[in-house]
Amino acid sequence: MKKLVLLTFTLICMLCIQHQAQASDVNSVKATIVKHAIEMGVDPAIALSIAKTESGFRHEARSAHGAVGVYQLMPSTARRMGLNPYSLNDNIRGGIMYYKMMYKMFGSVELALAAYNAGPGNVKKYKAVPPFAETRRFVSKIMADYNRQKVNPDPAVLNAKAPVKSLPKTPAPVPTVKVQDAADLQAEIIDDSPIEFDISTQTLAI
């Protein structure tokens, strides 16, 4: 009985540690996405929504069609962009870059997402979101998440936009002057002569 309790407790601890590690990994991926999106001039909310739908922020994700990483890039597409899809940073940059290219091509978030999923050729052919069930689900899911984020921004976006708090400035210490061993100070008046001072052993320490 004791062994069973101990085994159960150990399994629970392992699951908790694994969950915490996964949460940490997701937060790290989100922060990287937001960083690159801002640098590349793309709304970080749409960048996060695409990654969430594509992979759930899992860089180890692989599709049956051969797409890899957070943004499910095809290795051939990534190579044409001069990127390594198996590198987390390259995968994220590649996904955001490809979306940005599609947006510039079609001038619409929905059409850019449709082109991301079904290819720009199909969007040009139909002059709209292609009538493919998978593509329409893809666009609908991302737009729903994107609109939610506009109301309730992801913490990763809020953290990136939060102002950096500077530490309060402490006033510089005022230097002190000490006078030590001032002794034997004598003055003598001789008739109408100017006053003469005989000063000996006067030291100043600062």
KOLSEVEX-851729 format. One record per residue: residue number from 1; residue in three letters; z, x, y of N, C-alpha, C in turn. Coordinates in Angstrom, 3 decimals, padded with zeros to 6 digits. Layout:
NUM;ALA;Z;X;Y;Z;X;Y;Z;X;Y
...
This chain:
1;MET;000.000;000.827;-001.204;000.000;000.000;000.000;000.000;000.870;001.266
2;LYS;000.836;001.916;001.250;000.912;002.812;002.403;-000.417;003.517;002.623
3;LYS;-001.065;003.899;001.504;-002.357;004.570;001.615;-003.405;003.650;002.241
4;LEU;-003.361;002.385;001.867;-004.315;001.412;002.402;-004.109;001.218;003.899
5;VAL;-002.858;001.115;004.316;-002.540;000.958;005.743;-003.002;002.183;006.523
6;LEU;-002.724;003.367;005.958;-003.118;004.615;006.610;-004.635;004.719;006.732
7;LEU;-005.351;004.330;005.666;-006.813;004.365;005.674;-007.377;003.400;006.716
8;THR;-006.790;002.202;006.766;-007.232;001.196;007.749;-007.011;001.693;009.175
9;PHE;-005.846;002.269;009.422;-005.521;002.801;010.751;-006.495;003.920;011.136
10;THR;-006.801;004.787;010.160;-007.732;005.897;010.416;-009.123;005.380;010.767
11;LEU;-009.580;004.381;010.042;-010.898;003.796;010.309;-010.956;003.158;011.691
12;ILE;-009.883;002.470;012.063;-009.822;001.827;013.389;-009.880;002.886;014.478
13;CYS;-009.133;003.972;014.306;-009.143;005.066;015.294;-010.523;005.680;015.425
14;MET;-011.197;005.874;014.287;-012.541;006.459;014.304;-013.527;005.549;015.017
15;LEU;-013.408;004.249;014.772;-014.301;003.290;015.431;-014.053;003.259;016.940
16;CYS;-012.786;003.343;017.338;-012.453;003.348;018.768;-013.014;004.593;019.453
17;ILE;-012.863;005.738;018.791;-013.382;006.994;019.357;-014.900;006.931;019.476
18;GLN;-015.554;006.395;018.434;-017.011;006.285;018.446;-017.478;005.359;019.568
19;HIS;-016.752;004.248;019.737;-017.108;003.289;020.799;-016.963;003.921;022.177
20;GLN;-015.880;004.672;022.375;-015.660;005.338;023.657;-016.742;006.371;023.933
21;ALA;-017.145;007.101;022.891;-018.194;008.118;023.045;-019.521;007.461;023.405
22;GLN;-019.835;006.319;022.748;-021.078;005.608;023.041;-021.072;005.083;024.468
23;ALA;-019.917;004.543;024.897;-019.817;004.029;026.270;-020.013;005.151;027.274
24;SER;-019.434;006.312;026.960;-019.587;007.463;027.841;-021.044;007.894;027.907
25;ASP;-021.724;007.896;026.743;-023.134;008.272;026.697;-023.980;007.300;027.515
26;VAL;-023.723;006.018;027.380;-024.476;004.995;028.127;-024.276;005.184;029.627
27;ASN;-023.046;005.416;030.045;-022.766;005.625;031.472;-023.475;006.860;032.003
28;SER;-023.512;007.905;031.179;-024.204;009.132;031.570;-025.709;008.895;031.711
29;VAL;-026.288;008.149;030.760;-027.723;007.825;030.819;-028.027;006.977;032.048
30;LYS;-027.177;005.984;032.310;-027.372;005.128;033.483;-027.342;005.951;034.769
31;ALA;-026.360;006.848;034.868;-026.249;007.680;036.073;-027.495;008.545;036.262
32;THR;-028.037;009.054;035.163;-029.253;009.872;035.234;-030.446;009.034;035.671
33;ILE;-030.540;007.814;035.145;-031.634;006.908;035.531;-031.574;006.619;037.024
34;VAL;-030.388;006.265;037.515;-030.233;005.925;038.936;-030.591;007.128;039.808
35;LYS;-030.140;008.304;039.412;-030.419;009.527;040.169;-031.929;009.752;040.296
36;HIS;-032.635;009.706;039.164;-034.078;009.963;039.190;-034.830;008.841;039.924
37;ALA;-034.389;007.604;039.750;-035.061;006.486;040.419;-034.980;006.629;041.937
38;ILE;-033.802;006.964;042.440;-033.627;007.143;043.884;-034.484;008.301;044.378
39;GLU;-034.477;009.400;043.626;-035.279;010.565;044.018;-036.772;010.246;044.047
40;MET;-037.218;009.350;043.151;-038.639;009.035;043.038;-039.051;007.813;043.846
41;GLY;-038.114;007.236;044.593;-038.434;006.111;045.454;-038.645;004.797;044.729
42;VAL;-037.961;004.621;043.592;-038.048;003.378;042.812;-036.694;002.689;042.842
43;ASP;-036.711;001.369;042.939;-035.467;000.596;042.935;-034.710;000.904;041.640
44;PRO;-033.496;001.471;041.732;-032.765;001.816;040.507;-032.440;000.604;039.645
45;ALA;-032.367;-000.589;040.245;-032.067;-001.794;039.468;-033.191;-002.095;038.483
46;ILE;-034.451;-001.986;038.919;-035.564;-002.254;038.004;-035.669;-001.143;036.967
47;ALA;-035.356;000.094;037.369;-035.387;001.214;036.421;-034.353;001.007;035.311
48;LEU;-033.165;000.529;035.678;-032.126;000.250;034.681;-032.526;-000.904;033.772
49;SER;-033.136;-001.938;034.352;-033.522;-003.116;033.566;-034.582;-002.765;032.527
50;ILE;-035.530;-001.912;032.893;-036.563;-001.496;031.937;-035.927;-000.732;030.779
51;ALA;-035.051;000.227;031.113;-034.413;001.042;030.077;-033.534;000.192;029.155
52;LYS;-032.846;-000.774;029.733;-031.984;-001.650;028.930;-032.804;-002.431;027.920
53;THR;-033.941;-002.972;028.374;-034.794;-003.765;027.492;-035.505;-002.896;026.464
54;GLU;-035.929;-001.717;026.884;-036.680;-000.848;025.981;-035.817;-000.254;024.869
55;SER;-034.612;000.210;025.216;-033.839;000.962;024.224;-032.346;000.687;024.212
56;GLY;-031.867;-000.136;025.166;-030.421;-000.294;025.269;-029.763;000.992;025.727
57;PHE;-030.512;001.813;026.478;-030.050;003.102;027.018;-029.809;004.145;025.917
58;ARG;-030.441;003.964;024.752;-030.242;004.909;023.638;-031.428;005.881;023.579
59;HIS;-031.137;007.151;023.792;-032.208;008.141;023.760;-032.715;008.386;022.337
60;GLU;-031.881;008.061;021.357;-032.290;008.282;019.963;-033.185;007.156;019.432
61;ALA;-033.447;006.143;020.242;-034.255;005.001;019.799;-035.688;005.426;019.467
62;ARG;-036.206;004.880;018.369;-037.584;005.129;017.938;-038.198;003.796;017.532
63;SER;-039.461;003.595;017.899;-040.128;002.346;017.537;-041.058;002.569;016.349
64;ALA;-041.468;001.450;015.722;-042.385;001.545;014.585;-043.751;002.075;015.011
65;HIS;-044.051;001.969;016.317;-045.345;002.431;016.832;-045.301;003.898;017.264
66;GLY;-044.122;004.525;017.181;-044.016;005.939;017.528;-043.472;006.214;018.911
67;ALA;-043.093;005.162;019.663;-042.516;005.362;020.994;-041.104;005.921;020.846
68;VAL;-040.706;006.766;021.789;-039.417;007.452;021.648;-038.603;007.393;022.941
69;GLY;-037.287;007.518;022.764;-036.377;007.719;023.890;-035.990;006.480;024.666
70;VAL;-035.276;006.733;025.745;-034.729;005.665;026.592;-035.824;004.729;027.093
71;TYR;-036.961;005.298;027.484;-038.056;004.485;028.029;-039.173;004.234;027.023
72;GLN;-038.905;004.567;025.763;-039.868;004.311;024.693;-041.278;004.784;025.063
73;LEU;-041.362;006.049;025.429;-042.651;006.639;025.781;-043.401;007.047;024.521
74;MET;-044.707;006.847;024.546;-045.541;007.409;023.500;-045.679;008.910;023.783
75;PRO;-045.493;009.753;022.782;-045.588;011.199;023.013;-046.901;011.614;023.677
76;SER;-048.005;010.971;023.317;-049.301;011.324;023.912;-049.317;011.006;025.404
77;THR;-048.721;009.864;025.796;-048.658;009.487;027.217;-047.798;010.484;027.988
78;ALA;-046.657;010.845;027.408;-045.753;011.799;028.068;-046.435;013.150;028.246
79;ARG;-047.154;013.587;027.228;-047.825;014.893;027.322;-048.886;014.891;028.429
80;ARG;-049.584;013.765;028.599;-050.585;013.676;029.665;-049.940;013.803;031.040
81;MET;-048.674;013.416;031.123;-047.945;013.539;032.383;-047.247;014.897;032.494
82;GLY;-047.428;015.738;031.493;-046.807;017.062;031.512;-045.324;017.032;031.206
83;LEU;-044.884;016.050;030.416;-043.465;015.886;030.129;-043.189;015.920;028.630
84;ASN;-041.944;016.243;028.293;-041.500;016.247;026.904;-040.698;014.966;026.650
85;PRO;-041.243;014.008;025.881;-040.549;012.728;025.701;-039.238;012.830;024.947
86;TYR;-039.022;013.960;024.249;-037.788;014.141;023.480;-036.658;014.712;024.338
87;SER;-036.985;015.109;025.553;-035.967;015.539;026.516;-035.493;014.309;027.288
88;LEU;-034.175;014.131;027.390;-033.640;012.950;028.070;-034.149;012.850;029.505
89;ASN;-034.046;013.938;030.259;-034.467;013.913;031.655;-035.965;013.651;031.786
90;ASP;-036.772;014.304;030.948;-038.217;014.096;030.993;-038.584;012.669;030.601
91;ASN;-037.887;012.133;029.605;-038.162;010.767;029.159;-037.882;009.772;030.276
92;ILE;-036.755;009.956;030.942;-036.389;009.058;032.039;-037.368;009.200;033.197
93;ARG;-037.660;010.430;033.571;-038.611;010.658;034.659;-039.987;010.089;034.314
94;GLY;-040.388;010.262;033.054;-041.691;009.756;032.621;-041.770;008.242;032.672
95;GLY;-040.712;007.569;032.230;-040.700;006.110;032.256;-040.757;005.562;033.668
96;ILE;-039.958;006.149;034.550;-039.939;005.705;035.948;-041.282;006.016;036.613
97;MET;-041.820;007.194;036.322;-043.108;007.591;036.895;-044.228;006.635;036.463
98;TYR;-044.225;006.265;035.171;-045.277;005.368;034.663;-045.164;003.982;035.302
99;TYR;-043.932;003.474;035.421;-043.750;002.175;036.093;-044.249;002.257;037.534
100;LYS;-043.908;003.341;038.217;-044.329;003.506;039.618;-045.856;003.525;039.735
101;MET;-046.514;004.182;038.789;-047.974;004.210;038.775;-048.544;002.805;038.599
102;MET;-047.956;002.036;037.690;-048.430;000.671;037.446;-048.178;-000.226;038.659
103;TYR;-047.051;-000.001;039.325;-046.754;-000.811;040.508;-047.751;-000.507;041.626
104;LYS;-048.071;000.764;041.812;-049.057;001.124;042.835;-050.434;000.544;042.500
105;MET;-050.732;000.449;041.212;-052.025;-000.053;040.779;-052.164;-001.557;040.997
106;PHE;-051.070;-002.310;040.740;-051.164;-003.771;040.776;-050.386;-004.424;041.918
107;GLY;-049.459;-003.703;042.543;-048.740;-004.225;043.700;-047.782;-005.359;043.415
108;SER;-047.356;-005.488;042.179;-046.460;-006.580;041.792;-045.527;-006.074;040.702
109;VAL;-044.248;-006.436;040.791;-043.280;-006.018;039.775;-043.660;-006.593;038.419
110;GLU;-043.982;-007.899;038.371;-044.318;-008.547;037.101;-045.550;-007.926;036.453
111;LEU;-046.594;-007.684;037.261;-047.816;-007.095;036.702;-047.591;-005.648;036.286
112;ALA;-046.766;-004.938;037.044;-046.451;-003.557;036.669;-045.724;-003.520;035.333
113;LEU;-044.796;-004.453;035.121;-044.073;-004.531;033.853;-045.014;-004.923;032.717
114;ALA;-045.924;-005.852;032.990;-046.889;-006.264;031.971;-047.776;-005.083;031.576
115;ALA;-048.206;-004.300;032.563;-049.031;-003.122;032.290;-048.238;-002.067;031.533
116;TYR;-046.938;-001.954;031.843;-046.065;-001.008;031.143;-046.041;-001.344;029.654
117;ASN;-046.022;-002.630;029.353;-045.902;-003.073;027.955;-047.247;-003.183;027.239
118;ALA;-048.235;-003.791;027.908;-049.504;-004.093;027.238;-050.641;-003.169;027.649
119;GLY;-050.394;-002.332;028.654;-051.445;-001.438;029.126;-052.161;-002.005;030.335
120;PRO;-052.560;-001.159;031.275;-053.220;-001.637;032.494;-054.559;-002.324;032.224
121;GLY;-055.238;-001.933;031.143;-056.529;-002.554;030.824;-056.403;-004.046;030.587
122;ASN;-055.353;-004.459;029.886;-055.171;-005.888;029.602;-054.810;-006.673;030.860
123;VAL;-054.037;-006.053;031.756;-053.690;-006.733;033.009;-054.943;-006.907;033.862
124;LYS;-055.785;-005.888;033.904;-057.042;-005.996;034.657;-057.954;-007.055;034.034
125;LYS;-057.961;-007.115;032.732;-058.821;-008.073;032.024;-058.444;-009.512;032.356
126;TYR;-057.141;-009.813;032.336;-056.689;-011.193;032.554;-056.335;-011.472;034.015
127;LYS;-056.244;-010.382;034.814;-055.846;-010.512;036.223;-054.508;-011.256;036.357
128;ALA;-053.667;-011.079;035.374;-052.350;-011.732;035.327;-051.582;-011.106;034.166
129;VAL;-050.355;-011.588;033.946;-049.609;-011.149;032.771;-050.382;-011.619;031.545
130;PRO;-050.774;-010.705;030.664;-051.581;-011.101;029.498;-050.876;-012.158;028.648
131;PRO;-051.650;-013.017;027.983;-051.049;-014.104;027.188;-050.554;-013.646;025.824
132;PHE;-049.824;-012.529;025.824;-049.247;-012.017;024.580;-047.765;-012.361;024.576
133;ALA;-047.296;-012.932;023.480;-045.894;-013.364;023.408;-044.940;-012.204;023.667
134;GLU;-045.220;-011.053;023.069;-044.327;-009.899;023.239;-044.269;-009.458;024.702
135;THR;-045.448;-009.403;025.345;-045.492;-008.955;026.739;-044.781;-009.949;027.652
136;ARG;-044.988;-011.224;027.427;-044.333;-012.236;028.266;-042.827;-012.218;028.079
137;ARG;-042.368;-012.017;026.853;-040.914;-011.895;026.629;-040.382;-010.659;027.332
138;PHE;-041.118;-009.559;027.253;-040.732;-008.302;027.879;-040.561;-008.479;029.384
139;VAL;-041.566;-009.065;030.020;-041.524;-009.261;031.482;-040.399;-010.221;031.864
140;SER;-040.279;-011.324;031.117;-039.255;-012.330;031.423;-037.847;-011.766;031.288
141;LYS;-037.611;-011.003;030.244;-036.280;-010.435;029.991;-035.899;-009.445;031.084
142;ILE;-036.839;-008.583;031.453;-036.542;-007.580;032.480;-036.326;-008.241;033.833
143;MET;-037.155;-009.223;034.186;-037.013;-009.892;035.479;-035.678;-010.641;035.563
144;ALA;-035.238;-011.236;034.464;-033.950;-011.940;034.455;-032.809;-010.956;034.697
145;ASP;-032.853;-009.812;034.022;-031.804;-008.801;034.201;-031.869;-008.212;035.611
146;TYR;-033.076;-007.970;036.091;-033.269;-007.415;037.436;-032.697;-008.351;038.499
147;ASN;-032.962;-009.639;038.370;-032.436;-010.619;039.337;-030.914;-010.720;039.268
148;ARG;-030.341;-010.564;038.074;-028.876;-010.556;037.945;-028.298;-009.349;038.671
149;GLN;-028.981;-008.216;038.537;-028.485;-006.999;039.185;-028.561;-007.073;040.701
150;LYS;-029.478;-007.829;041.228;-029.564;-007.974;042.681;-028.322;-008.686;043.220
151;VAL;-027.733;-009.548;042.377;-026.506;-010.269;042.768;-025.267;-009.443;042.422
152;ASN;-025.261;-008.894;041.226;-024.131;-008.077;040.757;-024.645;-006.699;040.360
153;PRO;-024.730;-005.763;041.304;-025.275;-004.433;041.005;-024.504;-003.718;039.907
154;ASP;-025.228;-002.951;039.128;-024.614;-002.146;038.076;-023.687;-001.111;038.717
155;PRO;-022.538;-000.817;038.089;-021.627;000.205;038.636;-022.311;001.546;038.880
156;ALA;-023.312;001.884;038.061;-024.013;003.159;038.253;-024.726;003.193;039.596
157;VAL;-025.245;002.041;040.020;-025.916;001.959;041.324;-024.887;002.019;042.446
158;LEU;-023.783;001.316;042.271;-022.731;001.321;043.294;-022.144;002.716;043.472
159;ASN;-021.948;003.419;042.363;-021.397;004.778;042.439;-022.342;005.722;043.152
160;ALA;-023.638;005.525;042.934;-024.623;006.405;043.570;-024.700;006.167;045.071
161;LYS;-024.407;004.934;045.498;-024.509;004.592;046.919;-023.187;004.721;047.660
162;ALA;-022.095;004.954;046.912;-020.779;005.060;047.545;-020.721;006.307;048.423
163;PRO;-020.173;006.185;049.643;-020.064;007.360;050.510;-019.069;008.365;049.953
164;VAL;-019.368;009.610;050.133;-018.464;010.674;049.666;-017.309;010.804;050.659
165;LYS;-016.094;010.676;050.155;-014.916;010.767;051.014;-014.565;012.229;051.248
166;SER;-014.450;012.598;052.509;-014.086;013.982;052.826;-012.574;014.111;052.906
167;LEU;-012.090;015.258;052.537;-010.652;015.496;052.582;-010.185;015.601;054.030
168;PRO;-009.000;015.078;054.345;-008.507;015.176;055.728;-008.311;016.627;056.130
169;LYS;-008.676;016.910;057.375;-008.542;018.278;057.875;-007.101;018.549;058.286
170;THR;-006.561;019.667;057.836;-005.201;020.046;058.218;-005.284;021.034;059.377
171;PRO;-004.456;020.835;060.391;-004.516;021.748;061.544;-004.158;023.173;061.146
172;ALA;-004.838;024.112;061.769;-004.565;025.523;061.483;-003.180;025.887;061.994
173;PRO;-002.458;026.696;061.232;-001.108;027.082;061.681;-001.163;027.893;062.978
174;VAL;-000.216;027.609;063.849;-000.149;028.324;065.129;000.527;029.663;064.902
175;PRO;-000.123;030.771;065.277;000.498;032.086;065.054;001.763;032.240;065.900
176;THR;002.754;032.905;065.335;004.019;033.128;066.054;004.127;034.586;066.452
177;VAL;004.780;034.810;067.551;004.967;036.173;068.063;006.459;036.483;068.059
178;LYS;006.819;037.591;067.481;008.219;038.010;067.443;008.368;039.317;068.221
179;VAL;009.414;039.401;068.988;009.714;040.622;069.734;010.942;041.262;069.113
180;GLN;010.763;042.479;068.691;011.868;043.166;068.025;012.228;044.453;068.776
181;ASP;013.511;044.788;068.742;014.022;046.078;069.230;013.661;046.377;070.675
182;ALA;013.795;045.410;071.548;013.591;045.698;072.978;014.944;046.178;073.522
183;ALA;015.003;047.455;073.820;016.297;048.025;074.235;016.102;049.051;075.339
184;ASP;017.260;049.415;075.938;017.286;050.465;076.960;016.323;050.200;078.106
185;LEU;016.303;048.960;078.560;015.452;048.625;079.717;016.263;048.897;080.974
186;GLN;015.844;049.892;081.806;016.614;050.291;082.978;015.747;050.220;084.227
187;ALA;016.375;049.865;085.338;015.664;049.835;086.628;016.564;050.479;087.673
188;GLU;015.993;051.305;088.552;016.773;052.006;089.566;016.077;051.880;090.918
189;ILE;016.847;051.487;091.956;016.284;051.367;093.293;016.673;052.598;094.098
190;ILE;015.700;053.313;094.640;015.950;054.508;095.451;015.431;054.223;096.848
191;ASP;016.351;054.110;097.793;016.008;053.805;099.184;015.020;052.643;099.239
192;ASP;013.919;052.876;099.950;012.900;051.835;100.087;011.715;052.079;099.159
193;SER;011.938;052.924;098.131;010.833;053.259;097.225;010.501;052.065;096.339
194;PRO;009.287;052.069;095.817;008.929;050.985;094.881;009.845;051.005;093.672
195;ILE;009.988;049.887;093.072;010.832;049.773;091.882;010.148;050.493;090.726
196;GLU;010.921;051.328;090.065;010.377;052.036;088.917;011.119;051.575;087.666
197;PHE;010.366;051.401;086.614;010.945;050.957;085.349;010.839;052.066;084.326
198;ASP;011.917;052.272;083.608;011.899;053.216;082.511;012.076;052.410;081.222
199;ILE;010.960;052.219;080.485;011.001;051.367;079.290;010.914;052.252;078.049
200;SER;011.840;052.085;077.164;011.779;052.865;075.920;012.032;051.950;074.729
201;THR;011.443;052.308;073.638;011.615;051.607;072.340;011.342;050.134;072.474
202;GLN;010.088;049.778;072.760;009.704;048.344;072.794;008.583;048.149;071.780
203;THR;008.829;047.355;070.800;007.785;047.101;069.770;007.542;045.620;069.660
204;LEU;006.300;045.299;069.439;005.896;043.889;069.246;005.332;043.741;067.855
205;ALA;005.740;042.684;067.192;005.174;042.402;065.871;004.595;040.994;065.901
206;ILE;003.324;040.845;065.524;002.667;039.519;065.543;002.396;039.097;064.108
